[in-house]
Amino acid sequence: MEQAQIAQSGFSNSRFTGRNFNGRRGGRGGCFGCGGASHHLTHDASNLITANDYTGPDQLFIANGSAHYTCLVGAMARAGHLEQAERVALTMPYKPDAAVWRALLSACAFHGEADKAWSMARRVLELEPLDDSAYVIVANVLSAAGRWDDVAELRKMLRDRRVKKQGGRSWIEVQGKVHVFAAGDWKHERSAEIYRKLEEIMGEIEKLGYVPIWDELLHNVEEEKRKEALWHHSEKLAVAFGMLCGSAPPGKPLRIVKNLRICKDCHEAKYMTRILEREIIVRDVNRYHRFVDGNCTCRDIW
């Protein structure tokens, strides 16, 4: 980035290489900051900048590449520097693609900035009008803010553009057979047992500090049905089934695959690992989440 752009963004000059922001190698062909930055993110993001002369063994992609800037923008935004991050996106030497605006959208959602999330969602949808994830993310932010009229407008936009929202699914393998779950699903032959086990687990984790995250509800759901709507997500059903049928030997982790980004409420149910006394690994569309003793390796930023 040129010095003028550095000054415009408000961030200091330092080396930014293919390593992640805490010196460890990043995964998935890029830097760690987009999905797995730690609690040091604010300090790290404030000192990032691309290095034109770096050619060492730790370089994971071409310096000054557009993916580099996406990581930088994502790190700044996650650290709460939303205005500076947007400024970098607008002044970088590459035309911002949907990935850049999606990183900003996700960060706006993380910080609960409804108006800015709307703005970033529009930028994403200008480039990828059929991106159902952008609709879902901004709908979550708007519903959390109680802006139900805006949520209704968003749903109308979905219908008018004929965007099909991908249904959430979770998979777990037991003795060579893959079992698939959807939210509120009663198709499994052991559904009654699964739901009883899930109710038992959720009741126990409430005692440990789990509090439902109502932001995940896209409808103005009646009070008595709100908890049920969250508790019966596919990830939780898969965990309950895994424990019910002994999908993994004692001491071994439960492994679940999710086709979408894990929702905040299912992530908050990380307390399950304490009462079940075992590790849970969830591979969602973005990254791996390794839940151990009530904590996740992503440190609640994903």
C-alpha positions, 0 to 999 in steps of 0.5 A: 500500500502506498504511504498516502493510502496508509495515512488515509487509512489511519494505520501505521506502517509495518510488515505484513507477510503471508503469516497470520497476525500473531506469527503463526502460519495461516490456513486455507491459502491465506492469512488467519485474520479473516476467520481465526484471529485471536484476542490480540486482533486489535493490536495486530490489525493496527500494525498491518501493511503489505511488504513489497520486498518480502520473499521469504519461506513464510510467504503464502501468497503474492505480496500486495495481492487482492487476497492480502487486502481482503485479510487486512480489511477483515482484520481491521473491521473485526478489530472495530475499525470499520471506517478505516477498513472501508477506506482501505477497501475503497483506496486499495490498488484493486477493485474491491470484489464481493469477498472484500465487502463480505468481510466488512459485512460480517464484521458489521454484523459482529459489531451489531452495526445494522445500518452499515451492515445494510450498506455492505450487503448492498455492495455484496449484492451488486456484485453477487445478487444471488448470494443468499448468505449476504441476505441471511447475515444482514437479516440477523443484524436487523432482527437483532435490532428489532427492525422487523419492517426492514426484515420484511423488505429483505424477504420481499427482495429475496422473493422478487429476485428468486434467491433460494436460501440454502437450507442448513444441514449437519452430518455425522458419521456413525459406524460407516453410515452418514446421518443428516439433520436439518433444523426441527427435523423429525425424519430420523428413526430415533427422533423422539430419543434425539429430542429428549437427549437434546432437551437434557443437554440444553437444560444442563448447559443453561446451568453452566451459563449458556444464554440463548442468542435471540439474534439468530431468529429471523422472525418475530417468534412468539415467546414460548416458541423462541427457545424451541426454534434455537434449540432444534438447530441441525448442529445440536441435533447431530450432537445429541444423536452422536452422544445417544448412539456412541458415535465416538469412543470415550475420550474421542471427539464428536465430528460434525460437518455443517454446510453453512456458517455455524450460527452464533447460538449453536456456537454459544452451546460450546458449554456442551463439551463440559457436561459431555466431557468430550471434544466436539469438532465442527467443520462449517463452510468457513473453518474448523471449530474445535470446542474443548472445555467450554471454549472454541479455538476461534475464540468466538471470532469467525 
